[in-house]
Amino acid sequence: MAKFFNEMAADGIESASSAASSAANIENHIRDHYREFNTWLKQQSPETIQRKRAEADLTFRRVGITFAVYGDDAGTERLIPFDIIPRIIPASEWSHLQTGLVQRVKALNMFIHDIYHDQNIIKAGIIPAEQIYKNAQYRPEMQGISVASDIYAHIAGVDIVRAGAGEFYVLEDNLRVPSGVSYMLEDRKMMMRLFPELFARNKIAPVDHYPDMLLDNLRSVAPVGVNDPTIVVMTPGMYNSAYFEHAFLAQQMGVELVEGKDLFVNDNAVFMRTTRGPKRVDVIYRRVDDDFLDPLAFRPDSSLGVPGLLSVYRAGRVTLANAIGTGVADDKSIYPFVPDMIKFYLTEQPILNNVPTYQCRKPEDLAYTLAHLPELVVKEVHGAGGYGMLVGPASTKAQIEDFRQRLLAKPDGYIAQPTLALSACPTYVESGIAPRHIDLRPFVLSGKTISMVPGGLTRVALQEGSLVVNSSQGGGTKDTWILEK
């Protein structure tokens, strides 16, 4: 049990229920904001917990809360494992985290606007020009184009981890088409259904108003002169990995879910085909990557986009959320510069720290990385979903040598970071309750104001010792509780 408690770090209950241990001497290790939940958990029989877990799995399967895994031989969709032990954060910690997230996203939006306009941060020598112009996500078509309210990342999902003495670190900024918010909402709904008594005993901040906040946010960035905008959610289609979320958010906001084939451009405007004839569309919450949005401007073989969409967008007659070209700011090669962006644009010190990062395009950083591969996490700068990365301490010698050759062949395609001692949270696994590493993805909405619901999606690495929490890599999710004062 000592190993269990030592690994809990800053996010764990630091004790177990009666299903794992009832030793009295561990009560002093429970963090204050987990005491109420721990008391309740010890009163539950293993049979009750197992029955509730089975009920959650069955309900999620019936509702269709799945995640498609590309290239998976076992099938196209998986149920995302759901853990009934929540991740609990006290109000004081959330307040600090929220302030830091607002600061970070504000600076990122200013950065994206700057690189497509005056490029002051490049002129100041803070970010090398080639880091922008050679970035695969940089869109020269956006140069000089004004977007509504100068907002580019209307919806941001920022991945947060805790390590060491419990300090929050930003692991990644997701600004293109961040996903996962539907699972945050469904996890809360499931916990309230399974354990209503917990919500009577604890002051847990609500998250179910997120769709209303998102809708208000999208309305606030409608094109100039549009007072009652028509909003749609644009999906690549039912075979996309996050299609459940696209349909869920459209339904929750009360707007139409459309594919590219449902839209067309006429007279420098975007229209939606309906049974009553064409209807003008003003705001598109698009879940389609830049490359596929407009076959006349980007990939000519795309069947997912709308021919002529870019021309309407450039004219300011439709809003795209998130904006075209936003991905340049969430590339891992740009990530190390975000603290500098905060200082440059806001003249403030960053509230949330980055994970220390070695940029392998720099000879000295490459040399260090090659000499310490067994100790580091190495990531492709354009990688996503937990793919294209090396977790040195968990890798074989052959895997490490394979990455060594990749680094030597294309050093500017990688960054490296120390392997953090990530916080863990008690999690139900087949053997009972055990510590598993977690991260947190809060969702930040930018429009006339910057807002967010108190909480986010907690993802958990279900394999023992794993640091990879992504759903596509077998990770699960937990409900995230922000305790109100």
N, C-alpha and C positions, 0 to 999 in steps of 0.2 A: 504493500500500500504506500510505502514512502515514496516510491517512484511516481505513483499516481499523483500524490499531492504536490510533489516538487515540480511536476510538469504543468500544473494548472496555471502558473504564472498569474497574470493580472485579470484574466477573464473567467476563471473557473470558480465553481462552488467551493473547491478545495475540501470537499467531503463527498461521500456517496450516500445513496439511500440505503434502506435496510436490505435492498436487493444485493448490495455490494459489501457493506460493512456497517456495523452499529457501534463501533468502538467509541466510547465516550470521550477519549482524549483527543479526538480530532475536531470536536465542536469548535475549539478556539481558532481553527484554521478557516472557518467559513467567512467569506467576505460579507459585510453587513447587509448589502443590498440583495444578497442571495438567501438570507436567513429565513424569510417568510416562505420562499419557495421550497427550501430544504426541509422545513418543518412539514409542509404539505407532502413532499415527496416521500418522506419516511413513513407516512401513514398509508401509502398505497401498496397493495400487494403486487407481487410480480405478475400474477394472473391478470389483474386489472390493467396494468401497464401494457402487457402483451396484447390484450383485447383492444385497447385503444389504438395501439400502433397498427394493428390489422385493419381497424375501421378506417384509419386515415389513409392507408394504402388503397383500400377498396374505393373510397370516395374519390381520391385523386384520379384513380384509373377510370372511374365512371364519368367524371367530369372531363377527362381528356387532358389533364395537366401533365404533359409529357415534353420531352426534349429530343429532337431528332439528332442523331449522331451520324455524320457523313462517313461513309466507308465502313460502317459497322456491319460485319457479316451476320450478326445475330438479328438484325432487323433495322428498320428506319427510325424507330422511336423507342425511348426508354422512359420509365417512370422515374422522376427525380426523387431520390430517397428523402424522406422528411423525418426529422428528429424532434421528439416531443419535449426535450429539455431546452428551454429558451436560452438565448444569450441576453443577459440583463446588464444594462448600463445605467448608472445613476444620473440624475438630472445635471449635476455639476459637470460631470465628464462630457455629457452630450453638449452642453452649452459651449464648452471649449472647442469641441470637435466641429460643431455647427459654425462657429465664428471663423474657424480656420478654413472650412470648406467654402463658405461664401467668399472669403478673401481670395482663395485660389481660383475659383471659377470666374470671378470678376476679372482677375488678371489674365486668365487664359482667353477670355473673350476680347479683351483689349489687345492682346498679342495677335490674335487672328485678324482683327480689323487692321492692325498696324502693318502686318506683312503684305496685306493686299492693297495697302494704300501708301502711306509715307515711308514705311520701313525704317522707322527711327531706331529700332532696337538693333538692326543690322548696321546702320550708319554709326551707331555708338560703339560698335565692336563687341557687343555682348554675345551675340550669336553669329557664328560664321555664315556668310551668305550661302555657301554650298550646302549647309545643313538644311536650308529652306528650299533652294531652287532644285536640288537633286533629290529632294524627298519625294517618294512615290505618291504621297497624298497631297502634294502641293498642286493647285489647279491654276495655271496661268490665266485661264478663262475668267477667273474671279477678280483679276487685277483691276482696281479702280471701280469696282461695282459696289454700290451702296445697298445694304440690306436693312430691313425694318429695325429701327431702334439700335442699329449697330450690334445686334445680337447674332452670334453665329452658333454657339452651343446652347440651344434652348433647353435641352435635356442632357445632363451630364451624370454619369455614374462613376464615382471616384472610389477606387478600391483602397481600403484602409486596413492596416495590420497593427498589432501591438507586439512589442518585443522588449527584451531587456527588463528594465524596471517598470514596464507598463506604459511606456510612451507610445503615442500614436504616430505611425508613419504612413505616408501616401505611397502605395506600391505602384499605382497605375491610374492614369486619367483616361476615361472612355468617353469620347466626344463625338463619335461618328453616329452609330445607331446602338447606344447602350441598351442592354436587355436585362431582364430579371425582376422588374418592378411588379409584374403580375404574380410572381412567386412570393414576393414579400406580402402582397395583399392576401393571397390565398392561404399562406401559412398562418397569418393572423386569424383569418376566418375559421381555419381548421382548429386552432387552439381554443377559440371561443366556443366552438361547437363541442369539442371533446371535454373541455375543462372550464365550464362557465364560472365555477366557484373561484377559480384563480383570479378572475377579473373583478370579482366582488371583494376579494381580499387584498388586492394590489392596485395601486394607482398607476395604471399603465397608459401612457400617451397613445391616442388613437392614430391610425394610419389610413383608415378607410376613406378619408376625404381626398386622397391623392388624385383620383380621376377628375374631381371637380377643380382641384388646383391646376392640374395639367390643362384642362379645357380653358380655364380663365387665362392661363399663361399663353396659350396658343391664340386666343382671341386678342390678347394685348399686343401681339406683333403682326396683326393683319396689315396689309398694304395701306398706305395713306389714303384717307377718304372712305375706307370701308368700315362702317359702324356695326354691321351685323354679319360678320364673316361666315361663309360656309367652310367648314373644316372637314377633312377626310383623313383617314389613316391609310397609307399606301403600303401594301405588302407585296413581296415577290411571289406569294402564293402559298398554298397549303403544304408544299414540300419544304419550305424553309424551316430551319431548326427552331425558330421562335414564333412560328405561326400562331400557336395558342395565345401568346401574349398580344400579337397584333389584333386578333379577333376579340380578345378579352377587353383591351383598352378601348377599342371602337365601341363595343357594346356598353361599357361602363360610362363612356362620355356621351353616348347617344348620337354618335356620328357614323357616317358610312365607312365601311371597310372596302377599299377598292384595290384593283390591280391596274397595272399600266394600260391594259387593253380597255379598261372602263373609262379612261380619260382621253381627251384629245385637245389639240390647240386650234383655235380659230380666232381671227381678228385680234391677235396678240393677247389672248386670254386663254385660260385653261377651263375646260368644261367637263362635266361628268355626265355620262349617259344614264338616263333614268327612264322609267316607264311613262313619265309625263313629258319627256323631251329633255334637251340639254339643260344643265344647271351649272352656272358659273361657280368655280371653286376658288377660294381665296387663300386658304392655308392648307398645306399638305404636310402632315406629320409622316415623313417618309421613313420606312424601314428597309429601304433599298439602297445599296452602296452607290457611291458617285458614278462608278464606271458604267452602271446599267440604267442610269436615270433617263438619258436622252441619246438614242442611237445616232442622231444627227451630229452630236457634239462629242460623244465619248466612244464607247464600243459600238460599232455599226451592226454587230451581230446580236445585240441585246433585244430580247423580246419582252423584257420586264418593264421597260421605260415608256416614255411618252415623247414621240418625235416633236421637236420644237420647244420642249419645256424650258431649256436653258434660255432661249431668247425671251420668253415671257418673264422668267426670273430676273434676267439682267435688266429688263425694263421696269422692274419693281411692281409688277402687276400680279404676282403671286409670292407667297412666303413659303419657303421650304424649311422645315425643322427636322433635323439640324441642317445648317447651311451647307452648300457645296463647298468643299475645300477645308472643312473643319478638321478633318483627320490629320492634317499636318501638325496639329497641336497635341495629338494623343499618341504620336509615334514615339517609340521608346528612345530614339536618338534625340528627341527634343525634351523628353522628361527631365534630364539633368539640369536643364536651364530654367525650369519653372520657378525656383526660388529667386533667380536673378530677374525674372519677369515681374515678380511681386515687388521687388525693390525698385525696379526701373519705372513701372507704370503707377504704382501706388505709393512709392516712397515709404514703405512699411517693411518691417521684418516679417518673414514667413512665420505664421502661427503653427503650421504643421510642417514637419520635416520630411524631406525625401529620404529614401533608403540610400546610403552611400553607394555611388555608382562609378564603375570604371568604364570609360568610353574606349572601346577597343580600336577605334580609328586613331587614337593617340598612341604613338610608339611605346611610351612609358607604361601606359595602362595595359596595352597588349602584352608587354613583357611580364608585368605582374600577373595578369590573368593566366597566361600560359604556364607560369611557374606555380600557380596555386589552384589549378583546375579542380582537384579533388575537394577543395574547401568552398568553392564558389557556386552560385547559380548564374548560368549564362543564358541570355535570351536573345532571340532574333529581334531586331528593331521593328520589323513589320509583323512579328508573330502575334498570335492571339489564341485564346482558349486553352492555354497550357501546352500548346504544341510548339515545336521548334525550340525547346529549351533543355538545358542540362542542369540537373540538381546534383552537383558534384559528390556530396557525401552519400547519396543513395544510388550512385551510378557504378557500373562495372569498369574495369580498366579498359575494356574494348570501347565502351561508350565514351569514355573520357578521351581516348586517343582519336576516335572519330571526330569529336568536337574540336580537338586540337587542329586537325587538318582543315576543318571548316573555317576556323579562326584565321589560320595562316593564309587560306585562299581568299577570304573576304572579311578582313578585320572590321571594316566599317559597317558590316551588317549585324554587329553584335554589341551588346553591353554585358557587363558582369557585375554582380552584387554579392556581398557576403551572405552566407546562409544564416538568416536570422533565427534566433530562438523564439519562434512565434508563440504567442499565447495559445492556450488550448481551453476547451470547454468540455465538461462531462457530456458524454454522448452515449445513447443506447446503441450497442452493437450486439452481435450474436452472443458474445461471451458475457454480456451484462453492461454495466456502466464503465466506460473507459475514456481517457482523455483523447481528444482529437483536435488537430489544428484548425483554426478558423480565420476568416477574414470578414470584412463588412463592406458592402457597397451601398452607401447612401445615394439618393437621387436628388440632384440640385436642379431646380427650374429657374431659368433666366428669361425675363421679359421686361416689363416696365419696372419690376422689382425682382430680387432674387429670393426664392422661397424653397422650403423643403419640409416634408413631413418628418416628425421625430422618429427616426429609425432608419431601416434599410434592410437589405437582403444579407443575412448572415449565411455564408457558405462554409461547409465543413468538409474536410478531407477525411473520408471514412476509412481509408486504409491506414493501418497503424504506422505512425512515423511519417506519413506522406505530408508534403507541403503544398500539393496541388489540389485546389478546392473546386476547380471548374467542373460544371455539370457534364461537359463532354468528356471529362477524364474520370468520371465515376464519383464526383463529389455530391454531397447532399445539401440540404438547407435547414435552417432553424428560424423560428420566430424571433424577432428582435424586440426586446422590451426596453423602452426608455421610461424609467420611473419618474413620475411627476413629483414635484416637491410637496 
